Amino acid sequence: MREGVRNGDRQGPSAGPPPLPFALTIGVTGHRLEAIPAKQRTGVQTRIADVLARLEAEALSLHRREPDLFASDAPLFTLVSPLAEGADQMAAEAALARGWQLQAILPFDRQTYLADFNDDDSRARYDRLVASARCTLELPGDPQDRLEAYVMAGRGTVAHCDILIAVWDGLPPRGRGGTAEVVELAIQRGTAIIHLPVDPGEGRILWSAFDPNVLTRSRHDANVSRPFDKDSLRQLLEGMLALPPSEAERRFYSQFSNERQRRLRARLEYPILLALTGTGRLKRAHWHEGKSAAAIEEEWQNFLAGCTDCHGVSAPLDLLQKAYGWADRMATYYAQTFRSGHIFNFVFAATAVILGLSSFALPTSKLHLAIAEMLITLAIIINTAVGMKQEWHRRWLDYRQLAERLRPLRSLKLMGIAAPDPPGSQANPVARRWIDWYAASIWRALGCPHGRIGQENVAELTDSIVRHEIEPQIAYNERSAHQIETLDRRLARFGMALFVLTLIASVAVIWGLIFDPDWVNNTQNWATLMSAGFPAVGTAIFGIRFQGDFGASALRSRSTARTLAAIRDQIGDGKSNLNRSADLMEQSARAMLGDLDEWRLIIQQLDLSVG
């Protein structure tokens, strides 16, 4: 990534996507103070501090090796902790001592949580840490079911951390709410774990990417375990924080970072086709980028007004909004450009055929028709060459996939304990494509939400997200499916009409040859033009339908709408607590992304070409 300008150096609304902060967030889970022998406590705290120091040093080394990937701001290190007595508080104090930010995720509201601390000194320590936290998220744990509340806090910790430090004895869960259960959650999500035993001994790194072909659920499997040494730590942080090493992916990201928004959009063939077929109106947004940006801004403001700062919890979503807005606008631009390029090629190819045949009917204009045919053919070649060189197709697919990965992050963040699926897969949570790396980087840079999610407003928060996130996506998919189904159906009818006309012309010629040969001789050139020209136009229409994949796209949109509607109905059944709501929100995010990979596999085969 040495080409182009450094990410973050450009200014202005059309200067490029927001620069990525270099951020690393460490979570902690561990035994409570009474489970750590008194003689081991000092050693545990020292080893936690050592782990944080080594993580920071290796991350800074990576930042120095890859300065062009990130904003020019100083690296941001954060610890996420439930602040329970024992390892949680030890880690929080060690992080603050290093100048890290502290984010607290509490199982109850802060006053109820005080009952978990045994004496005045413990409560004072807890108060100091809460006061030092950059943000505090108070979860709606039930004091009558404290173990379930601790699991929920552990889930929130895992959701917002890149690496989980686990101070525990390595034994399986002996009940709900313990350290071992939080470790199990992290393993299932593909989160890296640094296991520090309570007894003196070297820590180990547990990470499913060390055994990438299978999701290993056992933390005792040697295939997912590495010593906590410099080489393993470097491999972990590079896999997690660095752009994929592929030269192609680095070039794609550099291209994305150096994109410019075009104020005017010159390629209008696709919206004109929609207007001509009666399936859409030619709008100002089709040729003026500012209207598209205004629509995105309005949609985000509606979401923010309905979902943040009004149900007890807020989240810093400015970076996400800018990243999503940029990706969505660029995806829309390249989608329109690529689709218009296809329509241009097919329509002008049919026109070239008609011009070539017209020389029979207009013999005195042969030279002019030949010149026109040559120019049209040249225009098709230039259009195709420019589209392939500028990668309209690949840029559209990449930017649309990125936008759809970013969109649901706002809802997941507000749920407090929800999280997107890891990049890559749970078995191998390492980004293989730049868009996965970018989305993961945005998520970690957002940090934790802040505020109190009370039991009384879980349903209100969830319902607001349904109204402002899920229902608009249902409506969009249904509307999109209807539009492209209608477009496909009308193009099919028009194409069929042309072939029917060709059949009629052929029948007329046969009738003339039998009953009126002189008429055929006088109109032969025009008959040839119709019998060959109509099929040429019909074939062009078929090509537009085939390349647009309209029918399959409509089916995918309807399938996504049905899945989201089922999730909406489940959320509205009155049985949701925060855990279940978070599960359903995570599933809705998967549904929004579910057909993207399939869609890409199909659409990427339909590149702009002339052969």
Residue pairs with C-beta under 8 A, 6 or more apart in sequence:
1 66
1 68
1 69
1 243
1 250
1 253
1 254
2 68
3 251
3 254
4 254
4 257
4 258
5 257
5 258
6 67
6 68
6 72
7 16
7 19
7 20
7 68
7 69
7 70
7 71
7 257
8 18
8 19
8 70
8 71
8 72
9 72
10 16
13 261
13 293
14 260
14 261
14 263
15 260
16 257
16 258
16 259
16 260
16 326
17 256
17 257
17 259
17 322
17 323
17 326
17 327
18 319
18 322
18 323
18 326
19 70
19 71
19 72
20 69
20 70
20 71
20 438
20 441
20 442
20 445
21 70
21 71
21 73
21 76
21 319
21 445
22 59
22 63
22 69
22 70
22 71
22 73
22 75
22 76
22 241
23 75
23 76
23 77
23 78
23 441
23 444
23 445
23 447
24 55
24 56
24 59
24 75
24 76
24 77
24 78
24 162
24 163
24 237
24 241
24 444
25 77
25 78
25 79
25 80
25 103
25 160
25 161
25 162
25 163
25 444
25 447
26 52
26 55
26 77
26 78
26 79
26 80
26 91
26 95
26 161
26 162
26 163
26 164
26 165
27 79
27 80
27 81
27 157
27 158
27 160
27 161
27 163
27 164
27 165
28 48
28 79
28 80
28 81
28 87
28 88
28 91
28 92
28 157
28 164
28 165
28 166
28 167
29 82
29 87
29 88
29 154
29 157
29 164
29 165
29 166
29 167
29 168
29 179
29 182
29 183
30 86
30 87
30 88
30 90
30 91
30 165
30 166
30 167
30 168
30 179
30 196
31 86
31 87
31 167
31 168
31 169
31 179
31 198
32 84
32 85
32 86
32 87
33 41
33 85
33 86
33 122
34 85
34 86
35 86
35 198
36 44
36 86
36 87
36 167
36 198
37 198
40 198
40 199
40 200
41 90
43 200
44 87
44 90
44 167
44 196
44 198
45 90
45 93
45 94
47 196
47 203
48 87
48 90
48 91
48 94
48 165
48 167
48 196
49 94
49 97
49 98
51 165
51 194
51 196
51 203
51 228
52 79
52 91
52 94
52 95
52 98
52 100
53 98
54 228
54 233
55 77
55 163
55 233
55 237
56 77
56 98
56 100
58 230
58 233
58 234
58 237
59 75
59 77
59 237
59 241
60 75
61 234
62 234
62 237
62 238
62 241
62 242
63 70
63 75
66 242
66 243
69 242
69 243
69 253
76 101
76 445
77 95
77 98
77 99
77 100
77 101
78 95
78 100
78 101
78 102
78 103
78 134
78 447
79 91
79 92
79 95
79 100
79 101
79 102
79 103
80 103
80 104
80 105
80 156
80 157
80 160
80 161
80 448
81 88
81 89
81 91
81 92
81 95
81 102
81 103
81 104
81 105
81 129
81 157
82 88
82 104
82 105
82 106
82 107
82 150
82 153
82 154
82 157
83 89
83 92
83 104
83 106
83 113
83 126
83 129
83 130
84 116
84 150
85 116
85 117
85 118
85 122
85 126
86 167
87 165
87 167
87 179
89 125
89 126
89 129
90 167
91 165
91 167
92 102
92 104
92 129
92 132
93 129
95 101
95 102
96 102
96 129
96 132
101 134
101 447
102 129
102 132
102 133
102 134
103 133
103 134
103 135
103 136
103 137
103 160
103 447
103 448
104 129
104 130
104 133
104 135
104 136
104 137
105 136
105 137
105 139
105 153
105 156
105 157
105 160
105 416
105 448
106 113
106 136
106 137
106 138
106 139
106 153
107 113
107 139
107 141
107 146
107 149
107 150
107 152
107 153
108 138
108 139
108 140
108 141
108 143
108 149
109 138
109 452
109 454
110 130
110 136
110 138
112 141
112 143
113 126
113 138
114 123
114 126
115 143
116 146
117 123
117 126
130 136
134 447
135 447
135 448
135 449
135 450
136 450
137 156
137 313
137 416
137 448
137 449
137 450
137 451
137 452
137 453
138 451
138 452
138 453
138 454
139 149
139 152
139 153
139 156
139 416
139 417
139 453
139 578
140 453
140 454
140 455
140 458
140 577
140 578
141 148
141 149
141 150
141 152
141 153
142 148
142 149
142 455
143 149
146 177
147 175
147 176
147 177
148 176
148 177
149 177
150 176
150 177
150 178
151 176
151 177
151 181
151 182
151 185
152 417
152 578
152 579
154 177
154 181
154 182
154 185
155 182
155 185
155 417
155 579
155 582
156 416
156 417
156 448
157 164
157 182
158 164
158 182
158 185
158 186
158 189
158 191
158 419
159 416
159 417
159 418
159 419
160 419
160 447
160 448
161 191
162 191
162 192
162 240
162 241
162 444
163 191
163 192
163 193
163 194
163 236
163 240
164 182
164 183
164 186
164 191
164 192
164 193
164 194
165 193
165 194
165 196
166 179
166 182
166 183
166 186
166 193
166 194
166 195
166 196
167 179
167 196
167 198
168 178
168 179
168 180
168 183
168 195
168 197
168 198
169 197
169 198
169 199
170 195
170 197
170 219
170 220
171 180
172 180
173 180
173 181
173 184
174 180
183 193
183 195
183 219
184 217
184 219
186 192
186 193
187 193
187 206
187 208
187 216
187 217
187 219
188 215
188 217
188 426
189 419
189 422
189 426
190 208
190 209
190 215
190 422
190 424
190 425
190 426
190 427
190 428
190 429
191 422
191 429
192 205
192 206
192 207
192 209
192 236
192 240
193 205
193 206
193 207
193 219
194 203
194 204
194 205
194 206
194 228
195 203
195 204
195 205
195 206
195 219
196 203
197 203
202 227
202 228
203 228
204 225
204 226
204 227
204 228
205 225
205 226
205 227
205 228
205 232
205 233
205 236
206 219
206 224
206 225
207 224
207 226
207 236
207 429
208 215
208 216
208 224
208 426
208 427
208 428
208 429
209 239
209 424
209 428
209 429
209 430
210 223
210 224
210 225
210 226
211 221
211 223
211 224
211 427
212 427
212 428
212 430
213 427
213 428
214 427
215 425
215 426
215 427
216 223
216 224
216 427
219 225
226 232
226 235
239 430
240 430
241 441
242 437
243 249
243 250
243 253
243 431
243 434
243 437
244 250
244 430
244 431
244 432
244 433
244 434
244 437
246 432
249 432
249 433
249 434
250 434
252 394
252 398
252 434
253 434
253 437
253 438
255 391
255 395
256 330
256 398
256 399
256 434
256 438
259 326
259 330
261 289
261 293
261 329
261 330
261 333
262 289
262 333
263 288
263 289
263 290
264 287
264 288
264 289
265 286
265 287
265 288
265 289
265 333
265 336
265 337
266 287
267 336
267 337
267 340
267 341
267 344
268 282
268 286
268 287
268 336
268 340
269 339
269 340
269 341
269 343
269 344
269 347
270 336
270 339
270 340
270 343
271 280
271 282
271 283
271 286
271 336
272 282
273 343
273 487
273 544
274 280
274 281
274 282
274 483
274 487
275 281
275 282
277 486
277 487
277 490
277 491
277 494
278 486
278 490
279 483
279 484
279 486
279 487
279 490
280 483
283 291
284 291
285 291
285 292
285 295
286 336
289 329
289 333
292 329
292 332
293 325
293 329
296 324
296 325
296 328
296 329
297 325
299 472
300 321
300 324
300 325
302 468
303 410
303 468
303 469
304 317
306 464
306 467
306 468
307 410
307 411
307 414
307 461
307 464
307 465
307 468
307 469
308 314
308 315
308 317
308 414
310 464
311 453
311 457
311 460
311 461
311 464
312 451
312 452
312 453
312 454
312 457
312 461
313 414
313 416
313 449
313 450
313 451
313 452
313 453
313 461
314 414
314 449
314 450
314 451
315 410
315 413
315 414
315 446
315 448
315 449
315 450
316 446
316 447
317 410
317 413
317 446
319 442
319 445
319 446
320 406
320 409
320 410
320 413
320 442
320 446
321 410
323 406
323 438
323 442
324 403
324 406
324 407
327 399
327 402
327 403
327 406
328 399
328 403
328 407
330 395
330 399
331 396
331 399
331 400
331 402
331 403
334 392
334 395
334 396
334 399
335 396
335 400
337 387
337 392
337 396
338 387
338 392
338 393
338 396
338 608
339 548
341 383
341 384
341 387
341 392
341 608
342 543
342 544
342 547
342 548
342 608
343 544
344 379
344 380
344 383
345 380
345 383
345 384
345 608
345 610
346 540
346 541
346 543
346 544
346 547
347 540
348 376
348 379
348 380
349 380
349 536
349 540
350 533
350 536
350 537
350 539
350 540
351 376
352 373
352 376
352 377
352 380
353 532
353 533
353 536
354 529
354 533
354 536
354 537
355 369
355 372
355 373
355 376
356 369
356 373
357 528
357 529
357 532
357 533
358 365
358 369
358 529
359 365
359 366
359 369
359 370
360 525
360 528
360 529
361 525
361 526
361 528
361 529
362 369
380 610
381 610
383 608
384 608
384 609
384 610
387 393
387 608
388 607
388 608
388 609
392 608
393 603
393 604
393 606
393 607
393 608
394 604
397 600
397 603
397 604
398 434
398 435
400 596
401 435
401 596
401 600
402 435
402 438
402 439
404 592
404 593
404 596
405 420
405 435
405 436
405 439
405 593
406 439
406 442
407 592
408 420
408 469
408 585
408 588
408 589
408 592
408 593
409 420
409 439
409 442
409 443
409 446
410 469
411 418
411 465
411 469
411 585
411 588
411 589
412 418
412 419
412 420
412 585
412 586
412 589
413 443
413 446
413 449
414 449
414 461
414 465
415 461
415 462
415 465
415 578
415 581
415 582
415 585
416 448
416 449
416 453
416 578
416 582
417 578
417 579
417 582
418 582
418 583
418 585
418 586
419 443
419 586
420 439
420 440
420 443
420 586
420 589
421 586
421 589
421 590
422 429
422 440
423 429
423 430
423 431
423 432
423 436
423 437
423 439
423 440
424 430
424 431
424 432
424 436
431 437
431 440
453 461
453 578
458 576
458 577
458 578
458 581
459 574
459 576
461 581
462 571
462 576
462 581
462 585
463 571
463 572
465 585
466 568
466 571
466 572
469 588
470 564
470 567
470 568
470 571
470 588
471 568
473 560
473 561
473 564
473 592
474 561
474 564
474 565
474 568
477 557
477 558
477 560
477 561
477 564
478 557
478 558
478 561
480 553
480 554
480 557
481 553
481 554
481 555
481 557
481 558
481 561
482 554
484 548
484 550
484 551
484 553
484 554
484 557
485 550
485 551
485 554
487 548
487 550
488 545
488 548
488 550
488 551
488 554
491 541
491 544
491 545
491 550
492 541
492 545
494 541
495 538
495 541
495 542
495 545
496 538
498 534
498 535
498 537
498 538
498 541
499 534
499 535
499 538
501 530
501 534
502 530
502 531
502 534
502 535
502 538
505 527
505 530
505 531
505 534
506 531
508 527
509 520
509 527
509 531
512 519
512 520
512 523
513 520
520 527
545 551
546 606
547 606
549 602
549 603
549 606
552 602
553 599
556 595
556 598
556 599
559 595
560 591
560 592
560 594
560 595
563 591
563 594
564 588
564 591
564 592
567 584
567 587
567 588
567 591
570 576
570 584
571 581
571 584
576 584
